[in-house]
Amino acid sequence: MSTPEEHFTWGILVVDCLKTLREHNSLFSVPFIDHEVIPNFDGTPDEIEVWFICTTKRDSDRFREECLVAATDALKAELTVREFPHQGIITLTTNCVSNEEIEAGGGRFYYFR
């Protein structure tokens, strides 16, 4: 039986790459302050969902318009460097949301269900 860390290896790698991107947040005209990663629960690297989290709804709207494509490309590049499986990169999806929207939706547990 595998440990949770082994089972979610690919999700953990995505989180590590997002932390690296966040250290270079100045690359984006609107910074993201946090992230949420929803891995595939079967442990594969396919169809992982990534949410970039901004402070306000206005910021998340701007991030979506101005930065989401560049942030997604930067994330995929970082994943490629770290030898993330190609099929997982192809099926990775990204979006953005704000803390305001998450709180209005009942908090993280309810918002990302």
Stockholm file with secondary structure:
# STOCKHOLM 1.0

chainA/1-113         MSTPEEHFTWGILVVDCLKTLREHNSLFSVPFIDHEVIPNFDGTPDEIEVWFICTTKRDSDRFREECLVAATDALKAELTVREFPHQGIITLTTNCVSNEEIEAGGGRFYYFR
#=GR chainA/1-113 SS CCCHHHHTHHHHHHHHHHHHHHHTGGGSSSCCCEEEEECCTTSCSTTCEEEEEESSHHHHHHHHHHTHHHHHHHHHHHHHHTTCCHHHHHHCEEEEEEHHHHHHTTSHHHHTC
#=GC SS_cons         CCCHHHHTHHHHHHHHHHHHHHHTGGGSSSCCCEEEEECCTTSCSTTCEEEEEESSHHHHHHHHHHTHHHHHHHHHHHHHHTTCCHHHHHHCEEEEEEHHHHHHTTSHHHHTC
//
